[in-house]
Amino acid sequence: MLIKKLSSFFSKDLAIDLGTANTLVALRGRGVVIREPSVVSLIKGTDRVLAVGDEAKRMLGRVPGNIEVIRPMRGGVIADFECTMAMLRYFITKVHRRKRLVRPRIIIGVPSGITQVEKRAVRESGELVGARAVYLIEEPMASAMGAGLPITEPTGNMILDIGGGTTEVAVISLAGVVYSRSVRVAGDAMDEAIVSYVKRKYNLLIGERTGESIKIALGTALPVSPPKTMPVRGRDMLTGLPKTVHMSSLEVYDALAESIQAIVNTVQAALERTPPELVADIIDQGIVMAGGGALLPGLDALLREATGLPVTVAEEPLLAVVHGVSQALEDMDLLEKISI
């Protein structure tokens, strides 16, 4: 009994955005304390973890044969259970500075399209790293809260959350998700599209980190004039030798066109299935974008053109989910309403 009281006393509750690309952890009363890539490196064939987060991401594409670098989250869900547990354990220990008695409550943001099996895997991963209680909140709901939308009011709010593995659009009213749609087309798919484009057009092999760098530097949802350019280095598929080409933002626009159209189609499909009264609210309130994909230049303008609705980007799109989950930590009544 004494141990239980002590563990409760020392606990520091956590809000976690367990993302495909990045994991963000907020500590109750202190805000975001960890923001690192969802990457783990370990000795191949063993469970010996070498590095997690930033240090592990720096190893991508640069390791010898006895080391593998794994992204345990794929498409917004756990692809490697053991590595996800190792990653969570590392982050929780880092936050709590290796205090063994700490048994926090943990609230984790998860994709709206998550299956029962995937929910159980996320819950178990939290429990196995020492949480005394694990709550799950759908990421669109958390994003809407973090973006400052009035989710408890009887009005329709539309949130578009473009993360690393999934793009999710949801209509929220009275602290509930009226309609949601999730597609596994997001930041990772855009990186892969750029890698494929470079391979197809230039016979040049580049890694996913280079694809991401090109997206950040040149990515756009609408053509820009004059186009920007940057050098891209990789391995020539014909000669096997290093080679440098120069890419323009127009080429990256072409490479991303299919992924961007899939996101636009998802928003339009959501609007078609939203009850008329809530559509009237969305016409007034507009669509709010969150997630890393919301930072893609021109995407808000493209969505305005495609839907005829106002489109705004959340103040801190990358932090919207973790901020929303943090708010739930402070309000147990609200948490009971919105947890899944």
C-alpha positions in Angstrom: 0.0 0.0 0.0 2.9 2.3 0.9 4.6 1.6 -2.4 1.4 2.5 -4.3 1.0 5.8 -2.4 4.7 6.6 -3.1 4.4 5.8 -6.8 1.3 8.0 -7.0 3.1 10.8 -5.2 6.2 10.7 -7.4 4.2 10.3 -10.7 4.4 13.0 -13.3 1.7 12.5 -15.8 2.6 12.5 -19.5 1.0 13.5 -22.8 2.5 11.7 -25.8 2.1 12.3 -29.5 3.3 8.9 -30.7 3.9 10.0 -34.3 5.2 8.1 -37.3 7.9 10.7 -37.9 8.4 12.3 -34.5 7.4 11.5 -30.9 6.6 14.5 -28.7 6.2 14.2 -24.9 4.7 16.8 -22.6 5.1 16.7 -18.9 2.1 17.9 -16.8 2.8 21.5 -15.6 6.0 21.9 -17.8 4.8 21.6 -21.4 6.7 19.8 -24.2 10.0 18.4 -22.9 10.9 15.9 -25.7 10.6 16.3 -29.4 12.6 13.6 -31.2 12.4 11.4 -34.3 10.6 8.1 -33.8 13.7 6.1 -34.7 15.5 3.3 -32.9 18.9 1.7 -33.7 19.9 -1.7 -32.4 22.3 -4.6 -32.9 20.9 -6.8 -35.6 19.3 -10.0 -34.4 19.2 -8.8 -30.8 17.1 -6.5 -28.6 20.1 -4.4 -27.6 19.2 -0.8 -28.2 22.1 1.5 -29.3 20.3 4.8 -29.7 16.9 6.4 -29.8 15.5 9.6 -31.3 17.9 12.2 -32.8 21.0 10.1 -32.3 19.4 7.1 -34.1 18.1 9.2 -37.0 21.6 10.5 -37.7 22.5 6.8 -38.3 19.9 6.3 -41.0 21.7 5.0 -44.2 25.1 5.2 -42.5 25.4 2.0 -40.4 27.5 -1.2 -40.8 25.8 -4.6 -41.5 25.6 -5.5 -37.8 23.4 -2.5 -36.9 19.9 -1.8 -38.1 18.0 1.5 -37.8 14.2 1.0 -37.4 11.2 3.3 -37.5 8.8 1.4 -35.2 5.8 3.5 -36.2 4.5 3.1 -39.8 1.3 4.6 -41.2 0.5 6.1 -37.8 0.5 2.7 -36.0 2.9 0.4 -34.2 4.8 -1.7 -36.8 7.4 -3.0 -34.4 6.1 -3.6 -30.9 9.4 -4.3 -29.1 11.1 -1.2 -30.6 8.1 1.0 -29.7 8.3 -0.2 -26.1 12.1 0.5 -26.1 11.5 4.0 -27.5 8.7 4.8 -25.0 10.8 3.5 -22.1 13.7 5.6 -23.2 11.7 8.8 -23.4 9.8 8.2 -20.2 13.0 7.5 -18.3 14.6 10.6 -19.8 11.7 12.7 -18.7 11.6 11.3 -15.2 15.4 11.2 -14.8 15.5 7.5 -14.0 13.3 7.6 -10.9 12.2 4.0 -10.4 9.1 4.7 -8.3 7.5 6.9 -11.0 4.2 5.4 -12.4 2.6 8.2 -14.4 -0.7 8.4 -16.1 -0.1 8.5 -19.9 -2.4 9.9 -22.5 -1.4 9.0 -26.1 -2.7 10.5 -29.3 -3.6 7.8 -31.9 -4.9 7.9 -35.5 -8.7 7.9 -35.9 -8.6 4.8 -38.1 -6.8 2.7 -35.6 -8.0 -0.9 -35.2 -8.9 -2.7 -31.9 -5.7 -4.7 -32.2 -3.6 -1.6 -32.7 -5.3 0.1 -29.8 -4.5 -2.8 -27.6 -0.8 -2.7 -28.7 -0.5 1.0 -27.9 -2.1 0.5 -24.5 0.1 -2.5 -23.7 3.2 -0.6 -24.7 2.3 2.1 -22.2 1.5 -0.3 -19.4 4.7 -2.4 -20.0 6.8 0.7 -19.6 5.3 1.4 -16.1 2.2 3.6 -16.6 -0.4 3.2 -13.9 -3.1 4.1 -16.5 -3.1 4.6 -20.3 -5.7 6.7 -22.1 -6.0 7.0 -25.9 -7.3 10.1 -27.7 -7.9 10.3 -31.5 -5.4 12.6 -33.0 -7.9 14.8 -34.9 -9.6 15.5 -31.6 -6.3 16.3 -29.9 -5.3 18.5 -32.9 -8.5 20.4 -32.7 -8.0 21.0 -29.0 -4.4 22.0 -29.5 -5.4 24.4 -32.4 -7.9 26.1 -30.0 -11.1 25.0 -31.6 -14.3 25.0 -29.4 -14.7 21.2 -29.4 -17.3 21.1 -26.6 -19.6 23.6 -28.3 -22.6 22.5 -30.4 -21.0 23.7 -33.6 -19.1 22.0 -36.4 -15.3 22.2 -36.5 -13.3 20.7 -39.2 -9.6 19.8 -38.6 -7.2 18.5 -41.2 -4.1 16.8 -39.5 -1.3 15.9 -42.0 1.3 13.9 -40.1 4.2 11.6 -41.1 2.2 8.5 -41.8 -1.5 9.5 -42.0 -3.6 12.4 -43.1 -6.8 12.7 -41.0 -9.8 14.9 -41.5 -12.5 15.1 -38.9 -15.7 17.1 -38.1 -16.0 17.6 -34.3 -19.0 18.8 -32.3 -20.0 18.5 -28.6 -16.7 16.8 -27.7 -17.4 14.0 -30.2 -16.1 13.1 -33.7 -19.2 13.3 -36.0 -17.2 12.1 -39.0 -13.6 11.2 -39.6 -11.6 9.9 -42.5 -8.0 8.7 -42.4 -5.7 7.9 -45.4 -2.1 6.7 -45.2 -0.9 9.5 -47.5 1.1 12.1 -45.7 4.7 13.2 -45.1 6.3 9.8 -45.6 4.4 9.2 -48.8 5.6 12.5 -50.1 9.2 11.7 -49.3 8.9 8.3 -51.1 7.3 10.1 -54.1 10.3 12.4 -54.4 12.8 9.4 -54.0 10.9 7.6 -56.8 10.8 10.7 -59.0 14.6 11.2 -58.8 15.2 7.5 -59.5 12.9 7.6 -62.5 14.0 10.9 -64.0 17.7 11.0 -63.2 18.6 7.3 -62.6 19.8 8.5 -59.2 19.4 6.6 -55.9 18.8 8.8 -52.9 17.8 7.9 -49.3 14.6 8.9 -47.5 16.5 11.5 -45.5 17.5 13.2 -48.7 13.9 12.9 -50.0 12.7 14.7 -46.8 15.3 17.4 -47.2 14.2 18.1 -50.8 10.6 18.2 -49.7 11.4 20.8 -46.9 13.5 22.9 -49.2 11.5 22.8 -52.5 8.1 21.3 -51.7 5.1 23.2 -52.8 1.4 22.5 -53.5 1.2 25.1 -56.2 3.8 26.1 -58.8 6.0 29.0 -57.7 7.7 31.6 -60.0 10.6 31.9 -60.3 11.2 28.2 -59.3 13.8 27.5 -56.6 16.6 24.9 -57.2 19.0 22.9 -55.1 21.8 20.3 -55.7 20.8 16.7 -55.0 23.6 14.1 -54.4 23.2 10.3 -54.8 24.4 7.2 -56.6 24.1 6.9 -60.3 22.2 3.7 -61.1 24.1 3.2 -64.4 27.7 3.7 -63.3 27.4 3.1 -59.6 29.4 6.3 -59.0 28.4 9.4 -57.0 26.5 12.0 -59.0 25.0 15.4 -58.4 21.9 16.8 -60.2 20.0 20.1 -59.7 16.3 19.8 -59.0 13.8 22.6 -59.2 10.6 23.3 -57.2 8.6 22.6 -60.3 9.9 19.1 -60.4 9.1 18.6 -56.7 5.6 20.0 -57.4 5.2 17.3 -60.1 6.5 14.6 -57.8 4.1 15.6 -55.0 1.0 16.2 -57.2 -0.6 12.7 -56.6 -0.1 12.8 -52.8 -1.5 16.3 -52.6 -4.5 15.4 -54.7 -5.2 12.5 -52.4 -5.4 14.9 -49.5 -7.7 17.3 -51.3 -10.0 14.3 -52.3 -10.1 13.2 -48.6 -11.2 16.7 -47.5 -13.9 16.9 -50.2 -15.2 13.4 -49.3 -15.5 14.4 -45.7 -17.5 17.5 -46.6 -19.8 15.4 -48.7 -20.6 13.2 -45.8 -21.0 15.9 -43.1 -24.5 16.7 -41.9 -25.9 19.9 -43.5 -26.2 21.9 -40.2 -22.5 21.2 -39.4 -21.5 22.1 -43.0 -23.2 25.5 -42.4 -20.9 26.0 -39.4 -17.8 24.9 -41.3 -18.7 27.5 -44.0 -18.4 30.2 -41.2 -15.5 28.6 -39.2 -13.5 27.2 -42.1 -11.0 24.3 -42.1 -8.0 24.3 -39.7 -4.8 22.5 -40.7 -2.4 21.0 -38.3 0.6 18.6 -38.5 3.9 18.9 -40.3 2.2 18.7 -43.7 0.3 21.9 -42.9 3.6 23.7 -43.4 3.7 22.7 -47.1 3.7 26.1 -49.0 0.5 26.7 -51.1 -1.5 23.8 -49.6 -3.9 26.1 -47.7 -4.5 28.1 -50.9 -5.1 25.0 -52.9 -7.6 23.7 -50.4 -9.4 27.1 -50.4 -9.6 26.9 -54.2 -10.9 23.3 -54.1 -13.5 23.7 -51.4 -14.5 27.4 -51.5 -14.0 27.5 -47.7 -11.7 29.5 -45.5 -8.5 27.5 -44.6 -6.2 28.5 -41.8 -3.0 26.9 -40.4 -2.9 26.2 -36.6 -0.5 28.5 -34.7 1.9 25.7 -33.9 0.9 22.9 -36.3 3.7 20.5 -35.3 2.7 20.8 -31.7 -1.1 20.7 -32.0 -1.6 17.1 -31.1 0.7 17.1 -28.0 -0.8 20.4 -26.8 -4.3 19.0 -27.2 -3.4 15.8 -25.3 -1.8 18.0 -22.6 -5.1 19.9 -22.1 -6.8 16.5 -21.5 -4.3 15.9 -18.7 -5.7 19.0 -16.9 -9.3 18.1 -17.2 -10.3 14.6 -16.2 -14.0 15.2 -17.0 -13.1 16.1 -20.6 -10.7 13.2 -20.8 -13.5 10.7 -19.9 -15.6 12.2 -22.7 -13.1 12.1 -25.5 -10.8 9.1 -24.7 -11.4 5.9 -26.7 
